[in-house]
């Protein structure tokens, strides 16, 4: 048996062209099926970002730019590794400085109202 993502399935049912009676029936059946809990999506720490070079992340800036996808990469400068994240228009910023001023970086786009 394959577990499913219940939230995804419920959203698909809600958006379907089924009648309300059919939607309710499917939702009730869904309640009895083993489902996956979504993995946590807390803001990433600098230590976690150090392990993610080359991976995409969801970046929430504080300067009015809309949230967007970015990439994590590191560069060796002054005998230490500095983690960078691409931000608006492909520019990059030091992740440590970005997090210090309150920017948030996530593994994936947060659910509505979570960021």
Secondary structure, 3 states (H helix, E strand, C coil): CCCEEHHHHHHHHHHCCCCHHHHHHHHHHHHCCCEECCCCCCCCCHHHHHCCCCCEEEEECCCCCCCEEEEEEEEEECCEEEEEEECHHHCEEEHHHHHHCCCEEECCCCCCCCC
